Amino acid sequence: MTPLGRRRLLALTSQRGLSKRSACRVLGMSRRIACYQLKQPEKDRPTSQRLMATSQRFPRFGYRRAAAWLQLGETRTRRLWKQLGLQLPRRRPRRRRTGSDIRLPGAVRPNSVWTYDFIHDRLANGTALKLLCVLDEHTRECLAIEVARWIRSQDVILTLSRLMKLYGKPEHIRSDNGAEFTATAVMRWLRDQNVGPAFITPGSPWQNGYVESFHGKLRDECLNREWFRDAREAKVVVERWRDFYNHQRPHSALGYRTPTQARQDAIIKGNIDQRLTA
């Protein structure tokens, strides 16, 4: 039996009318257990307050990400996280797909494969918003989030052109088969830039899993928590969250480094040209 279990059993017998001395004798415990004042709760109080503040600020953080954020030990964080009742609700298990598919493999170095897709939201007055998210698959870095009431193929070209001036040209760009990505103008422009489009199989969003996972984070941590009055406010808030995601938010797939740290490590290792940094 654990020490905590002994104390609970001792408290239960004391509530039944036995004195502490008699309860200790019946249970075969030392009387010091009844008199000892625990010191660990007092030591844990500042850490518990920091965990509570982190959970309120980032509701979708689990204990591992909170430990990385606060630079705490994972074992201690898990114990306090459970005591405070901060566990996230379990998500429904995803259906396993069967069969296999032939597609472009994942990126093996930064700036080799980009991925982009749209996510939708609404303003407070019900006006539709469209967001174009562009990611580097290797570093998980969000290169841009374009926010507008509508985004056409020409807007996609302008966004990619701006990003290629900042980061250089990728070898491939992964996307679904949306009209904005399969438009003749976009295909012709990618061909002129010597960038290969990599379209996923229609009806198979798991083949573009990086951007789908990013959309879940963007939805949970930003869009579902904000109330936009106009498109200008939405651009400011989303851009602020994008900066937080790239420079502060630890990423589990990167060993709880930030995407910016992953890019900097790639520069140090020589896997990317240092001149091609935003």
N, C-alpha and C positions, 0 to 999 in steps of 0.2 A: 504494500500500500504506500502511496506517495505521502510525503509530509502534509500536503494540502488535504488529502483525503483523511488523514488522521485528525487534523484540526476540525474538519467538518463533522466527523463522527463524534469527536469530543464535545463540540457545540450541540449536537443533536441529543446526546445523553444528558447534558446539563439542562436542556430544555425540558427533559422528562422529570426533573425534580432531584436528580443526583447532584451532589456537590462535586466540585472539580477534583477534589482529592479522591472521593469514592469512584468517580468516573475514570480517573487515571488508573486506579487500582484494578477496576473491573476490566478495562481494556488493555492492561499491561503496558501502559505508557508512562514515560517520565513526567513528573509534574512541571518540569521546565517547559514542556510543550504548551501547557496552559498559560504560562506566564510570559513566554517569549514574545516580544513585539517584532513583527516582520519589518525588515529594513528595505527589502527589494521594492515594495510599492512606492516608497518615497523616492527611491532612485529612478524608478520608471516614470514618475509623474511628468517631468519635463519632456521626456521622449513621447509619452502618450499625448501630451498637448500638441506637440509638433505633428504627430501622425493624424490627429483629429483635424488640425488646420489644413494639412495636405489633402486629406480626404474631402473636406468641404470645398477646397479650391479645385481639385481634380477628381470629380466623382468616379471617373472610369479607371483610376489607378488601382492596381492590385498591390499586394504587399511587396512583391518583388520590385516593381517599378518605384514604389514609395521608398523602399530601402535604397535603391540607386539614387533617387532624387535627393534624399536626406543624408546619403553616405553613411548608412547604418548597417549593422550586421543583419544578414537575412534571417538567421534563426531567431534573434531577439525580436526583430520586426514582425515575424510571423506569430510569435507568442502574444505580443501586445495587440496585433491586428485582430487576432481571434478573441482576446479578452474584451476589446472595445466593440466587438460585433460589427466590424467594418467589411466583412466579406461581401464581394459582389454576388448578385444572384447568378446562379448557373444558367448558362445559355443552353438552348435546346440543341441536341446533337445534330450535326449536319448529315444529310444523306450522302452516303458514299457513292461516288460515280463508278460505273463499271466500264470495262474496255480500256482502250488506249487511244492516244491521238498523236499525230506528228505535228510538231510546232517548233517555233524558234526556241532554243534553250535559253535559260536565264543568263543575265549579264555576268561576265567573269571579271570585269574591271569597270571602273567608273567611266561614264560617258560613252559606253558602248551601246546600250539599249535604253531608250526612253520609253515611257508609256504615258498615255493621256486618255482622258475620258471626261464626260460631263456628269455633273450632279445638280439637282434642282432644289430650289427652296422658294419661299414666298415672303414678301414684305408684310408689314402689319396690316396694310389695306387690302391684301390678297393678290397684289401684283406678282406675277411669276418672275423668278430670278434664275439665271443659268450661270453655272460656274464651270470653267474649264480648268482642270487640274493636270499639270505636267510633272512627272516624277522621273528621277534617275533610278533604275531598278537595282543597281548595285549598292549605292550609298543610301537609298531610300529618301534622298533629299527631294523636297518639293521645290521645283525650279520656278513655278509660277502658279497662281490661281487667278484667272481672269473672271471678273464678276460683271455681268451686264444683263439687261432684260432680254437680249437676244444675241447670239454669237453665230455668225455665218462662216462659210468656208474662207472668205477673205480675212476675217478676224483670226482664224486659226493660223493662216499663213503669216500674218503680222506677228503673232505671238511666238511662233517657232523661229522666225527670222531674228527677232530680238534676243531670244535665248541662245541661238547659235552664235551670235556675236559675243555673248558673255561667256559661254561655256565651250564653244566649239561644236562641231557637227558630230552627232552620234552615227553609229553604223546602221542602226535600225530604230524604228519607232513602232511600238506595239499599240494597237487600238482595236476597237470593235468595228462593225461595218456600218456605223452611222453615216447619214448623208453628208455631214460636214467633213468626215474623214475620207470618204470615198469619192468626193467631188472631183471632177476632171481637173479643176484648177489646182487643188491640193496635190493630186497625183503627179501632175506635170511639174509642179514646183519641187516636190521631193525628188523627182527624177533629175531635174536640173541641178539639185544640190548633192546628187549622188548619195542619197539616203534611202535605204530600203524600207518600204512599209511592211509591217508584219501584222496581218489581220488575223484575228482569232476566228474560230469556227462559229458561225451564227448560232445563237442560243447557248453558248458555252462561256459564261462570264468568268468561270474559274480559271480559264486560260489567261485572263488578265488580272490575276489575283492581287498583284501588288497595289494597283490603283484601287481595286475594290476594297482592300483592307484599309487603305488610306481614307477612302470615302467614309468608312465606318467610324474612324477616329474623328474626322472632320465633323461628321454629323453629331456624334455623341458629345464631343468636347467644345464645339463652337456653335453650330447651326441650331441645335436643339436647346441651347442655353441662352440664345440671344433673340432679341425682338427688334428687327430692323425697321426703321421708319422710312428710309429711302435707300436707293442704290448706292449713294455716296457713303452713307454710314456703313452699309454692308461691306464695301470695298475696304474701308479703314479697319473694321473689326476683323475681317478675314485675313487681311495682310498682317495684322498684329499677331493673329494666331499662327500664321505661316512662319513668321519669324521665331515665335516660341517653339514651334515644332522642329525647325531646323537647328536652332542654336541651344535650346535648353531641354527639350523633352527627351529622356533616355529611351532608346529603342531596343527591345529585347533581342531582335534578330541581329543587332550589331554589337552584342555583348554589353548592352546598356550604355553604349556611347550615343552621342547625338549624331545626326546625319552630317553636320558640319565637321565634327571630329573625324568621322569616317573618311570624308573627302580630304581632310588635312593629312591623315595617316597615309592615304593613297599618294598624295603629293610627295611625302617624305620617302616612301618606298619607290618612287619613280614610276608609278603606274599611270600617272596623268601629268600632262604638261602644266607647270605652275602658272604659265601665262593665261591658261584657260580657266580662270577663277573669277567669279563675280565679285 
